[in-house]
Amino acid sequence: MTGGSKTKTIDNDGAAAVLVDSVEHAAATPEHPQPYRELGLKDDEYARIREILGRRPTDAELAMYSVMWSEHCSYKSSKVHLRYFGETTTDEMKAKMLAGIGENAGVVDIGDGWAVTFKVESHNHPSYVEPYQGAATGVGGIVRDILAMGARPVAVMDPLRFGPADAPDTRRVLPGVVAGIGGYGNCLGLPNIGGEVVFDASYAGNPLVNALCVGSMRVEDLHLAHASGTGNKVILFGARTGLDGIGGVSVLASDTFSGDESGTGRKKLPSVQVGDPFTEKVLIECCLELFRSGLVVGIQDLGGAGLSCATSELASAGDGGMRVELDRVPLRAEGMTPAEILSSESQERMCAVVRPEDVDAFLRVCAKWDVTATVIGEVTDTGRLEITWHGETVVDVPPRTVAHEGPVYERPVERPASQDALVADTPDRLARPSAPAELRETLLRMIASPNLCSRRWVTDQYDRYVRGNTVLAQPADSGMVRIDEETGRGVAVSTDCNGRYVRLDPYTGTQLALAEAYRNVAVTGATPLAVTNCLNFGSPEDPGVMWQFEQAVRGLADGCRELGIPVTGGNVSFYNQTGDTAILPTPVVGVLGVIDDVRRRIPTGFGAEAGETLLLLGETRDEFGGSEWAHVVHGHLGGLPPRVDLARERLLAEVLVAGSRDGMVSAAHDLSEGGLAQALVEAALVGQTGCRVVLPEGADPFVWLFSESAGRALVAVPRTEELRFTDMCTARGLPWTRIGVVDPESRALEIQDVATFELDELRDTWEGTLPALFD
Amino acid sequence: MTRIGVITFPGTLDDVDAARAVRHAGRDGAAEAVPLWHADADLRGVDAVIVPGGFSYGDYLRAGAIARFAPVMGEVVRAARQGMPVLGICNGFQILCESGLLPGALLRNAGLHFVCRDQWLRVENNETAWTSRYERGAEILVPLKNMEGRYVADAATLDELEGEGRVVFRYVVDEPEPGQAPKRHLGADSPNGALRHIAGITDPTGRIVGLMPHPEHAIDALTGPSDDGLGMFLSVLDALVAA
């Protein structure tokens, strides 16, 4: 025995003796120095923990508070701003929300007794350190969030951002991330139905790997993470708990083991977790059977902060108390300390609250699926979270102080002085192509550029077919899955964000991200219903970054109110920067829409009907601030982003949904990065059908082809429906322009007075870029 | 009513799709999909068995290597040897090869990536229990999606398969043969490096068929690239009714 008189040495399965810092011991040794700074806690935060507990925390308690009060778990820098979402959500917007912010994921009612839940989360930093496992476990984590709502996960998609496509490190990061997403998601049996791949120098040292999952359930099957019912049992099930994913807590461990170098070698496992998609697949099926059998009172996934998070959140959401015997947790490493067990981020674990009489049935279902399940504790009415280790109490805390009452910061917010110069540097001075040959060359250069070229190299590594309900997937504007096979009811989901727009004007730029995701859902014929987000920003300690963040939140919340669709949940990722240089502010916005019958979805490609007229809906203005053209051709970022008009977006969506419902639209494609030229090329290539385009008289072909004005869509309408459709647009006040016809006999995109492109040439140019870089 | 069993191993993914394909083929009540559980040595009186795609037991060792030892597979092998029609799709094909019901093996794709794409196949043999609804030489479009899809066997085995007409499907590229439109040709290489462009084979009786592409994902143009895959499920119903 080397510790003080109150410590106890326990022989843990024959492993090295572990000194346990019990509550009793902590109370008796108030002066014992603790490495709270190394764990990321500030002096005042540590003092507050001591004040809450009336003594110093034990090692285990310190581990819990430090992870739960981290930026990632506590939202301490963003909380004051995120409140704005709640303040701007009207009762009308809440009408279809069954669960919202604060739950594992938001849930919306899509009709016919079906509910859908969806959420995006970031896994940025792990994916830079270890691209394959970082991205893989990002998928695993978001899928468990959805599962914890009682839903069957039905689709995933991944918004990704990388450094320059030709940078050496991108060759390391991108293939690993893509393989990780595919390796995990494909093995899990979830179709990957879309996402984004964007390249920009600002992401070179800090790629963004966001993961979205959609789940469906019957409305009555919604499960919330509540630990109600004193005497109910707490069951940990899924994978065993190991030393993976233990970040800062290894500081505690090495402190405990001070001087014992031989004991610390095992601590140096990578702090990025390792995923096992097979275990997760089995866990999904096991959970769904448990739900169906009515054996679950409350459930919580184990993600960031592991058991610390699951136990404190379950306890504080229920009757307020829980007792856990930590030595019952099945381990896969020897000699783990209580702090390590509480902080481990081992994947593929869930925690359920079960009535005592259902425990045997619960364990039987787990045994059927070969899932390890262990009763580790029970719900109490003490208002305390008590955790014991071989009979010694190592944690005794009010659970809300861990899970919900962490520190809240009002970080300084200041618009950067450099913003004015950025906005003043408009793209007007940039040389524009005008001669037909220049325009031709510009179009080819644009469609081959990394941000506009085909994503097939990436998406061909993802299974989009599994489960047999995928109606639309990349390169469609939105992914769409059928939810109900009888009625054909389904959902469409899109995520979007142009970080350059947000950099130029965070408020407008974020509304443009919302507008694009909303439009992408509407062009498939679905009605937008709900919003989620993943707000990726630099350091919150930089007032300029906090200004971007505040503006983005306000822009998104105000935009949602104007569109009448609620934000149901979200995620914040700060500290995305390299040295002092932050990434482009990247508030990824996801919009989910509902379609009552997926058979009337609008496809992207031309040629679905024999004779089609091409119409451009909306207005085209000379808007090149933050555009792909300025970026690709001139390497320029300056001026203001395109104007946003959400009333117009709403009108456009209504027209598209009406067009789909009445069979008036045979193809539709959103206009965004790359403008009309990009939309024409993609619609022609996807449909393998040519067209003839005639721009309006007097139009500047450069502006018409490449401007990125918002609120526009390219549609093909059957000639028989043309008059009815244009009359509807006129009656509703939506500007439209007839810009040509689809030609089923043609294998070319012909833009009159500009150029003609053979589809084969366009395809080779559009599809050649990523294979050339990454094969 | 014809009963077609669909096996679920831990890690099986396309069992719901295979069952749906059976239901579509037997829309008029002619067929029922019967779930079979890996741990039960019981085929529940089915008339045919589908071993569907996925990653059985995670496939961390070698695709299909563990699944072949599942209790249900002993029954499948026994029934197959007595003439019960068996179809192995993707992981199911790998499992049938591991079980010795079909020759050869499936290795990692030549490009080392998981490949998911709409793939044209040529039907080389329409005399099996699973392909009688197709014309010989027909070209069908079905999804291909796998990590380990490169069919290999020794030269003698390949020659035997060719000689006995036991190559059922071959990969063809989406371009007409010069001067032969609309016939598609084999192209320089198969999408995963499979020897002799082999996508699917049969045993000598024509009752056991394995293929890497996924006909069960091509039963409805709404959710697949075509409905070309439905023919396989209609074929086996014909074969069972005729028997």
Interface residues (C-beta under 8 A of the other chain):
Chain A: A179 G182 G183 N186 C187 L188 G189 D276 P277 F278 T279 K281 V282 W369 D370 T459 D460 Q461 Y462 D463 R464 Y465 V466 R467 G468 N469 T470 V471 R482 E485 V598 R599 D775
Chain B: P10 G11 L13 D14 V16 D17 R20 G54 F55 Y57 G58 D59 Y60 G111 H113 F114 V115 C116 R117 P143 K145 M147 H214 E216 H217 L222 T223 G224
